[in-house]
């Protein structure tokens, strides 16, 4: 179902009604319709066209300390959206302008300037969804995580987990452009084939049905001379395998731990002693760490995209009614590329 502009002053919202335990269930959420609240001075109303569905959302649903407060019960599930200003009480955000920001999975969001909120020019891209993928947090996570945290050098080997995902597929391509050997870990033969044929990875490893020991053997064979940078999106056995084959002064970029997001208890990481043995480091980061440099990263990624030096895949689910099943795709691994929900 495609959402239309709420001419009657109402909006539809995808609410969190109870905290998930393990995998999110349909009864944890509700779709409701309610009046759009009036705008206060300095606010503007965004008619959301698309919402980004990211693994990070799962962490925001839990009531535990994190870099953002948990989504309150009875409120719409937080997500980055791109849409059009429909009403405004802020001079810098006039009606009709496109805007991207951290809002919610809903037809209309009341927003204020600041944080991730910014005006965007959709005439410069083939689709507004680019501001949720390569020119949004996904692309910037790959760009700054690799270049500023991982700091790869030509000739080094970069190991990427969840390598066929939205971030991982870009990391592999960017590392290749740096002159690195790239090894990707993904789930299933189709995704591994995609790593090699579409994203240009030098080697692909299928993690399905394998424990850390089996994965470690394949990492050893694929990396050839060891691993210099691990771009970690998964955790668990994949991280354990990567740690066993670090070179001296290797860098482990901790971007995500998707294997643990739905686990009742954290799994943790073994083999951390390898960081000592190899004088290596592990560093977590948030893309918001680089907020003052977003324009720099976006410009670089836009140039590479225009030159055809990177490819970007997006999987778009149509309609707010698809919010829950689309969200599950993140953890089932059935989507290809960046997962986006079409709202309007």
C-alpha positions as CSV (number, residue, x, y, z in Angstrom):
1,X,0.0,0.0,0.0
2,X,1.4,3.4,-1.0
3,X,0.8,6.2,1.5
4,X,-0.7,9.5,0.2
5,X,-0.4,13.0,1.6
6,X,-2.6,13.3,4.7
7,X,-4.9,16.1,3.5
8,X,-7.1,15.5,6.6
9,X,-4.2,16.2,9.0
10,X,-3.7,12.6,10.0
11,X,-0.7,10.3,9.8
12,X,0.1,6.6,10.1
13,X,2.8,5.3,12.4
14,X,4.7,2.0,13.1
15,X,4.8,1.9,16.9
16,X,6.8,-0.1,19.4
17,X,4.3,-1.4,22.0
18,X,6.5,-3.9,23.9
19,X,10.2,-4.7,24.2
20,X,11.3,-7.6,22.0
21,X,12.9,-10.6,23.7
22,X,15.2,-12.1,21.2
23,X,13.8,-11.9,17.7
24,X,11.2,-9.2,17.2
25,X,7.6,-10.5,16.9
26,X,4.6,-8.9,15.1
27,X,2.9,-8.3,18.5
28,X,5.8,-6.1,19.6
29,X,4.5,-3.5,17.1
30,X,1.3,-1.8,16.0
31,X,0.2,0.3,13.0
32,X,-1.9,3.2,14.1
33,X,-3.5,6.3,12.7
34,X,-3.6,9.6,14.6
35,X,-3.8,13.4,14.1
36,X,-0.7,15.2,13.1
37,X,0.3,17.4,16.1
38,X,0.5,21.1,15.5
39,X,3.9,22.6,14.9
40,X,5.7,24.7,17.4
41,X,7.9,27.6,16.4
42,X,11.2,26.3,14.9
43,X,9.6,23.0,13.8
44,X,8.7,21.6,10.4
45,X,6.6,18.7,9.1
46,X,8.3,16.1,6.9
47,X,6.2,14.0,4.6
48,X,8.3,10.9,4.6
49,X,8.8,9.1,1.3
50,X,11.3,6.5,2.3
51,X,12.7,5.1,5.6
52,X,16.0,3.3,6.1
53,X,15.8,-0.1,7.8
54,X,19.1,-0.8,9.6
55,X,20.4,-3.4,12.1
56,X,21.0,-0.5,14.6
57,X,17.2,-0.1,15.0
58,X,17.1,-3.5,16.8
59,X,19.4,-2.1,19.6
60,X,17.2,1.0,20.0
61,X,14.2,-1.2,20.9
62,X,15.9,-2.5,24.0
63,X,15.8,-0.6,27.3
64,X,19.6,-0.6,28.0
65,X,22.4,2.0,27.8
66,X,23.4,2.9,24.3
67,X,24.6,5.9,22.2
68,X,20.9,6.9,21.8
69,X,18.0,6.5,24.3
70,X,15.7,3.5,23.7
71,X,12.6,4.1,21.6
72,X,9.8,4.8,24.2
73,X,7.0,2.4,24.3
74,X,4.0,3.7,22.4
75,X,6.2,5.8,20.1
76,X,7.0,5.3,16.4
77,X,10.1,3.2,15.7
78,X,13.1,5.5,15.1
79,X,14.6,5.4,11.6
80,X,16.4,7.7,9.1
81,X,14.0,9.0,6.5
82,X,14.0,11.1,3.4
83,X,11.0,13.2,2.4
84,X,9.6,16.6,1.6
85,X,8.8,19.5,3.9
86,X,5.0,19.7,4.0
87,X,4.6,22.5,6.5
88,X,7.1,24.7,8.2
89,X,7.6,27.1,11.0
90,X,11.4,27.4,10.4
91,X,12.8,29.8,7.8
92,X,15.7,27.4,6.8
93,X,13.3,24.5,6.0
94,X,10.7,25.9,3.5
95,X,7.8,23.9,2.2
96,X,8.7,21.8,-0.8
97,X,12.4,21.2,0.0
98,X,13.7,17.6,0.4
99,X,15.2,16.7,3.8
100,X,17.0,13.7,5.4
101,X,17.0,13.2,9.1
102,X,16.7,10.7,12.0
103,X,12.9,10.6,12.3
104,X,10.7,7.5,12.5
105,X,8.8,4.9,10.5
106,X,5.7,7.0,9.9
107,X,4.0,8.9,7.1
108,X,4.8,12.3,8.7
109,X,7.4,13.4,11.2
110,X,7.6,16.6,13.2
111,X,11.3,17.6,13.0
112,X,13.7,20.3,14.2
113,X,17.2,21.2,12.8
114,X,20.3,19.6,14.3
115,X,21.9,16.3,14.4
116,X,21.6,14.3,11.2
117,X,18.9,16.6,9.8
118,X,19.9,18.3,6.5
119,X,18.5,19.6,3.3
120,X,19.3,17.5,0.2
121,X,19.2,18.1,-3.6
122,X,17.4,15.2,-5.2
123,X,18.1,16.6,-8.7
124,X,21.7,15.4,-8.3
125,X,20.8,11.7,-7.9
126,X,18.8,9.1,-9.8
127,X,16.6,8.4,-6.7
128,X,16.0,10.0,-3.3
129,X,16.9,6.7,-1.8
130,X,20.5,7.3,-2.5
131,X,20.5,9.6,0.6
132,X,19.6,6.5,2.7
133,X,22.3,4.3,1.1
134,X,25.5,5.4,-0.5
135,X,25.1,9.1,0.2
136,X,23.7,8.6,3.7
137,X,24.7,6.9,6.9
138,X,25.5,3.6,5.2
139,X,28.0,5.1,2.8
140,X,29.5,7.4,5.4
141,X,29.9,4.4,7.8
142,X,31.8,2.5,5.2
143,X,33.9,5.6,4.1
144,X,35.0,6.8,7.5
145,X,35.1,3.4,9.2
146,X,37.5,2.1,6.6
147,X,39.6,5.2,5.9
148,X,39.8,6.8,9.3
149,X,39.6,3.8,11.7
150,X,41.0,1.0,9.6
151,X,43.5,3.1,7.7
152,X,44.3,0.5,5.0
153,X,47.5,0.8,3.0
154,X,48.1,-0.5,-0.6
155,X,49.0,-4.1,-0.6
156,X,47.3,-4.9,2.7
157,X,44.5,-7.5,3.2
158,X,41.1,-6.3,4.4
159,X,38.7,-8.9,5.8
160,X,35.0,-7.8,5.9
161,X,32.1,-9.7,7.6
162,X,28.5,-9.3,6.4
163,X,30.4,-8.4,3.2
164,X,27.3,-8.6,0.9
165,X,25.4,-6.2,3.1
166,X,24.8,-2.5,2.6
167,X,27.9,-1.4,4.5
168,X,30.1,-4.4,3.7
169,X,29.6,-4.3,0.0
170,X,30.9,-0.7,-0.1
171,X,33.8,-1.4,2.3
172,X,35.1,-4.1,0.0
173,X,34.9,-1.8,-3.1
174,X,36.6,1.1,-1.3
175,X,39.4,-1.2,0.0
176,X,40.0,-2.4,-3.5
177,X,40.3,1.2,-4.7
178,X,43.0,1.6,-2.1
179,X,44.9,-1.2,-3.6
180,X,44.1,-3.8,-1.0
181,X,43.3,-7.5,-1.2
182,X,39.8,-8.0,-0.1
183,X,38.3,-11.1,1.6
184,X,34.5,-11.2,2.3
185,X,32.5,-13.4,4.6
186,X,28.8,-13.8,3.7
187,X,26.0,-16.3,4.1
188,X,25.2,-18.6,1.2
189,X,26.7,-19.4,-2.3
190,X,24.6,-16.7,-4.0
191,X,25.9,-13.9,-1.8
192,X,29.5,-15.2,-2.1
193,X,29.1,-15.2,-5.9
194,X,27.8,-11.6,-5.7
195,X,30.9,-10.6,-3.7
196,X,33.2,-11.8,-6.4
197,X,31.2,-10.9,-9.5
198,X,29.6,-7.6,-8.5
199,X,31.6,-6.1,-5.7
200,X,35.0,-7.2,-6.9
201,X,36.2,-9.1,-3.8
202,X,39.3,-11.2,-4.3
203,X,37.9,-14.1,-2.2
204,X,34.6,-15.0,-0.6
205,X,33.9,-17.3,2.3
206,X,30.5,-18.8,3.1
207,X,30.0,-18.8,6.9
208,X,26.8,-21.0,6.9
209,X,27.2,-24.2,8.9
210,X,30.7,-23.4,10.0
211,X,32.1,-22.8,13.5
212,X,35.0,-20.5,14.3
213,X,37.6,-23.2,13.7
214,X,36.3,-24.0,10.2
215,X,36.1,-20.3,9.3
216,X,39.6,-19.7,10.6
217,X,41.0,-22.3,8.1
218,X,39.2,-20.6,5.2
219,X,40.4,-17.1,6.3
220,X,43.9,-18.4,6.4
221,X,43.7,-19.8,2.9
222,X,42.0,-16.7,1.5
223,X,44.1,-14.0,3.2
224,X,47.3,-15.6,2.0
225,X,49.7,-13.5,4.1
226,X,47.4,-12.7,7.1
227,X,44.9,-9.9,7.7
228,X,45.8,-6.3,8.2
229,X,42.3,-4.8,8.7
230,X,39.1,-6.5,9.9
231,X,35.9,-4.6,9.2
232,X,33.6,-6.3,11.7
233,X,29.9,-6.2,11.3
234,X,28.8,-9.5,12.7
235,X,30.8,-10.7,15.8
236,X,30.7,-14.3,17.0
237,X,32.6,-17.0,15.1
238,X,33.4,-14.6,12.2
239,X,35.2,-12.3,14.5
240,X,37.0,-15.1,16.3
241,X,38.2,-16.5,13.0
242,X,39.5,-13.1,11.9
243,X,41.4,-12.5,15.2
244,X,43.4,-15.7,14.7
245,X,45.0,-14.5,11.5
246,X,45.9,-10.9,12.3
247,X,49.2,-9.5,11.1
248,X,51.4,-7.3,13.4
249,X,49.8,-3.9,14.0
250,X,46.5,-5.0,12.5
251,X,43.4,-2.9,13.0
252,X,40.0,-4.3,13.9
253,X,37.2,-1.9,13.0
254,X,34.2,-2.7,15.2
255,X,31.2,-1.4,13.2
256,X,28.5,-3.8,14.3
257,X,27.7,-7.1,16.1
258,X,24.6,-8.2,14.2
259,X,25.0,-11.9,15.4
260,X,24.2,-10.7,18.9
261,X,21.4,-8.3,18.3
262,X,18.6,-10.9,18.8
263,X,20.5,-13.1,21.2
264,X,19.0,-13.4,24.7
265,X,22.4,-13.0,26.2
266,X,25.6,-11.5,24.7
267,X,27.9,-14.0,23.2
268,X,31.1,-12.0,23.6
269,X,34.4,-12.5,21.7
270,X,37.1,-15.0,22.2
271,X,40.7,-14.9,20.9
272,X,41.1,-11.3,22.1
273,X,44.6,-12.3,23.3
274,X,45.6,-12.1,19.6
275,X,45.4,-8.3,20.0
276,X,48.3,-8.6,22.5
277,X,50.3,-11.2,20.5
278,X,50.1,-9.1,17.3
279,X,50.3,-5.6,18.9
280,X,47.0,-5.0,17.2
281,X,44.1,-2.7,18.1
282,X,40.4,-3.0,18.1
283,X,38.3,0.2,17.9
284,X,34.6,0.8,17.9
285,X,33.1,3.8,16.2
286,X,29.8,5.6,15.4
287,X,29.3,7.3,12.1
288,X,28.1,10.3,14.2
289,X,31.7,10.7,15.3
290,X,32.4,12.2,11.9
291,X,29.4,14.4,11.7
292,X,31.4,17.6,11.0
293,X,33.0,15.8,8.0
294,X,29.8,14.4,6.5
295,X,30.0,16.8,3.5
296,X,33.5,15.7,2.8
297,X,32.6,12.0,2.8
298,X,29.4,12.5,0.8
299,X,31.2,14.5,-1.9
300,X,33.9,11.7,-2.3
301,X,31.2,9.0,-2.5
302,X,29.1,10.9,-5.0
303,X,32.2,11.4,-7.2
304,X,33.0,7.6,-7.1
305,X,29.3,6.8,-7.9
306,X,29.2,9.2,-10.8
307,X,32.4,7.8,-12.2
308,X,31.1,4.3,-12.1
309,X,33.8,3.1,-9.7
310,X,31.4,1.8,-7.1
311,X,28.1,0.0,-7.5
312,X,25.2,0.3,-5.0
313,X,22.3,-2.1,-4.5
314,X,19.1,-1.2,-2.8
315,X,16.2,-3.4,-1.9
316,X,12.9,-1.4,-1.6
317,X,9.8,-2.8,0.2
318,X,6.6,-1.0,-0.8
319,X,4.3,0.4,1.9
320,X,4.1,1.1,5.6
321,X,2.2,-2.2,6.0
322,X,5.4,-4.0,5.1
323,X,7.4,-2.5,8.0
324,X,7.5,-5.5,10.2
325,X,8.3,-8.2,7.6
326,X,10.8,-5.9,5.9
327,X,12.5,-5.3,9.3
328,X,12.9,-9.1,9.7
329,X,14.7,-9.3,6.4
330,X,17.7,-7.6,8.1
331,X,18.3,-10.7,10.3
332,X,17.1,-13.4,7.9
333,X,19.6,-12.2,5.3
334,X,17.1,-12.3,2.5
335,X,17.6,-8.8,1.1
336,X,20.3,-7.7,-1.3
337,X,22.0,-4.4,-0.6
338,X,20.5,-1.5,1.4
339,X,17.0,-2.3,2.8
340,X,14.6,0.6,2.4
341,X,10.9,1.0,3.1
342,X,8.8,3.0,0.7
343,X,6.2,5.0,2.6
344,X,4.7,7.4,0.2
